[in-house]
Amino acid sequence: MDSNDLITIDPQILGGAPVFRGTRVPVKTLFEYLENDYSVEEFLECFPSVSRDLVRQVLDRSEQGAEVSLNEVIS
């Protein structure tokens, strides 16, 4: 699945902030919740327009990106 299938960046939606596809929920909000010790379940309760599957895919994609970045630094 392509990142464009997960995230929308549109100047007409929240000034172009990356949002979960089909919503107006910024992706950074998920990471802010997690950084502040909230669970994915709590995030989903607060943002019911975001599906559990979409959250899982975004987290999987961010983990893959972190691994690539870390490998570049180590190499």
N, C-alpha and C positions, 0 to 999 in steps of 0.2 A: 504494500500500500504506500502510495506517495504522500509526502507531507501535506500537499495541497488537499488531500482527502481528509485531513485531520484538522487543519487550521486555515482560517480565512484572514487575509490581510486586505482590507478595503478602506480607502480614505473616508468613505461614507459611513463606516461603522467604527465608532469610538476613535475617530481620528487616525485610523490605520493601525491601531494596536492589534497584534495577533489575537484572534478569538477562536474558541472552539467552533468548528464548522457548524453552521445552522443556528448559532446562538449569538448573543452579545456578551458572552462571558469571556473576559481576558484569560488567556492561558497562564499568564503570570500569577493570577489569583490562585490557581491550583498550587503552584510552587510556594507562594506566600503562606497558604494554609499549612502545607507540609512542613515548611521551615519553622512554623510556630506551633508545631506539635499537634496539629489537628489531623484527624484520620481522613482517608479518602471517603469513608462513609459520611463523615460530617460535612465534607465538601459537597458531596452529592445531595445531601439533605438540604443544604443552603442553595444549591444551584440545580434544581431538578431538570432543567433543560439540557444538561450535559449528561450523556449516558455513561454508565460504568465502563462499557467497552471502549468508548472514545477516550476516557481518562487512561485506561490501561494501555491503549495504543500510543498515546502521547508520552506516557512514562517510559514505555519500551523504547520508543524512538529517541527520547532524551538520554536514556541509558546508553544506547548504541552510539550516539553522538559523543557522549563523555568518554567512552572507551576509545573511539577514534582519536579524539583530542589528546588523551593521555598517552596513547601509543606514539603520537607524533612528538610529544614532549620527550618521551623516553628514548626515542630513536636517535 
